[in-house]
Every structure is written in C-alpha cells, then in structure tokens.
Amino acid sequence: MNPIKNINANKFIAEAKDKVTSFELDPLDINLAKIQSNMTKRLEREMAEYGDFAPVVERYESKNPEMNISTVKISCEHDPKSVTKKLRKLNLSVMDKARINEYQCTLKKGYKSDILEYVNDEEFFSSAKKIVQLINDEIEHNLK
C-alpha cells in the first residue's frame, strides 16, 4: 500500500482563485431550464395524441434590468391546419419591456412524440436561449 502524501491545499486554492474570478447564474438560463422541466411534465400529461386540447403554456417574467424583454412564453397547441388532427406546434414568444410588441416563432411542429422528444433534448434549451437573445438584441437595436 502506498503511503498517503501530504499536499499544500493553499497552493491549489490560490491557483483556483486566479482561474475563477466570479461565478454568476444567468437568470435566463435558470428560467428556461424551469420552463423546460415544467413543459416536459405538463406535455406528457396534458397534450392529447389526437385532436384538440387546451394549450399548455409556461412563462416567466424577466426582472433582469439588462434585458429588453418582459415575458418569455413557451406554448404548445394543436395545429389548426392539420388535416389529420395529430400535428402539434411548440411556440416561443417574447414580449418587450414596454409590453407593446410580441415576437413569436414556432420552435417545432410534429406529432406528440416529436414534441416530447424535442422538449427533452438539449436543442430545445439552446434554441430557445439563442432566439430570446436575438430578439433581445433586435429590441435593443430598435431602441437606438
């Protein structure tokens, strides 16, 4: 058996302090992760395989003064254009701080299984975050 080696922990702490200056959680990341978790659970229960169903909606109100948005909303509903009545749409909408303009896009269209697979995937989070940030930048550009 090898003997236990003593190490100088202060050396490692000093090196870590040099590498990490600060650590902050992004409120957008936290809230999109909550939306993703809640949507996954709710869609499994509330989204019908066929036909109409009450829209499933999750949202958060942004309190971040650096963002130009007030509300981020993810909703899922049946696609009224679907001939088979099985297609669903997953939408993302963002409201500006003045609550005048709403920006909306469809994240995914497909059957129940397609929507559930997408919401459970990392692509959902990264796409939603990227779109929210692009909309925020667009609003900021329009304010100038």
C-alpha positions, 0 to 999 in steps of 0.5 A: 500500500502506498503511503498517503502524501501530504499536499499544500491545499493553499497552493491549489486554492490560490491557483483556483482563485486566479482561474475563477474570478466570479461565478454568476447564474444567468437568470435566463438560463435558470428560467428556461431550464424551469420552463423546460422541466415544467413543459416536459411534465405538463406535455406528457400529461396534458397534450392529447395524441389526437385532436384538440386540447387546451394549450399548455403554456409556461412563462416567466417574467424577466426582472433582469434590468439588462434585458429588453424583454418582459415575458418569455412564453413557451406554448404548445397547441394543436395545429389548426391546419392539420388535416389529420388532427395529430400535428402539434406546434411548440411556440416561443414568444417574447414580449418587450419591456414596454409590453407593446410588441410580441415576437413569436416563432414556432420552435417545432411542429410534429406529432406528440412524440416529436414534441416530447422528444424535442422538449427533452433534448438539449436543442430545445434549451439552446434554441430557445436561449439563442432566439430570446437573445436575438430578439433581445438584441433586435429590441435593443437595436430598435431602441437606438 
